[in-house]
Amino acid sequence: MKYVIIIIIFIHGLIHLLGFVKGFGFMEVKELTLPISKSVGIVWLVAAILILGYGISFMVNSKYSWLLGFLAVVISQILIILFWKDAKFGTIPNIIILTISVIAFGYYNFQRLVQQETIHLLSQNQTFEKRIITENDIQHLPLPVKNWINHSGVIGKPYIYLGRVLQKAEMKMKPEQENWMNATAIQYTTIEIPAFIWTVDVKMNNFLKFQGRDKFENGKGEMLIKIHSLINVVNEKGDKLDEGTIQRYLGEMVWFPSLALSPYINWEPIDSLTAKATMAYKGTSGSGTFYFNPEGDFIKFSAMRYMGNNPDAKRYEWVLLVDELKSFEGIKVPSKMTATWKLDTKDWTWLKLEITDIKYNENASR
């Protein structure tokens, strides 16, 4: 589809050159019956250059393509109105360019918002003392958690204060949805000052995409979802979302094992392979249970989370299951997982997640 649009844009731009050709009398253009002066011919040339320039910027996915698109449409459409009898059908490609430019402008603004929030989050995590994790640091933890930390390979490595996680995923937005939607995401997580920001691009079909941003900061959660980065379909804050977000932060500890040492987390042993963690931070608290196998691998996380943020939202069991483990920077973590809601009528697996890369500390901020 993109290549068809590019061809239409280039043909549209080349057609504008006919106005320049006629204005300067280089050749007869029978399709343009109205007279065109040299000065107006130059305007036709400018419009052609802008449209062709937009076509190139659209082809290479320039983040500023929307700017060329807006300029091209304004000048082109003025000419089309002035020469309506001959050029009226040029309005159709202009509508296409305008539509794409509006979407690109929305995406640009969304990415700028996320970038500003990410810079703010990272700026608060630059001055912490670098230290090495030792056996003494984990002695107070429940046995299965100690075994997991030892098995993950973080002993003798620097304490993790920042992580960047690249993900690809398949998602379902409703329990009755049949088809999976492909997604890519990036997340920054900070440990000393608990926070994360997660942004995702989801392809719903060949024509519709949505962008999302989940955030946890100062003990508060936020969820923002926009169709083509323009139209809000979700913009949520509130106590129930705060609790669910801190539970998610807890569950994602498995990518950052040294988070288990956080002073905001209290551990309770359940048995030799299970432990419960409760995190309390700035007025928000949440709990979850971690399950491990005898070898020390993390295999499952379970929490009773609110499904939704509306007043009548109910708690359901939310389960993360590990399908595969992988080492990143020498630390063994889950690389493939599923997320499932245990509903009253059935289990709803809404997420299949694959970690494609993790960077820690200085490497995460590059």
Protein Blocks (a to p, Z undefined) as FASTA:
>chain_A
ZZmmmmmmmmmmmmmmmmmmmmnopaccfklmbdcdfklmmmmmmmmmmmmmmmmmmmno
paklmmmmmmmmmmmmmmmmmmmmmmmmmmmmmmmmmmmmmmmmmmmmmmmmmmmmmmmm
mmmmmmbccddddfklmmmpcfklmmmmmmnopgopacdfbdcddddddddfbfklmbdc
dddddddddfklgcddddddddfblmbccddddddeehiacddddehhlaccbdcedjkl
mmmmmmmmmmmmmmmmmlmmpmkbccddfblmbccddddeehiacdddddddfkopafbd
cddddedjbfklccdddddddfbdcdeehiacdfbdcdddddfkbccdfbdcddfbdceh
jlmmZZ
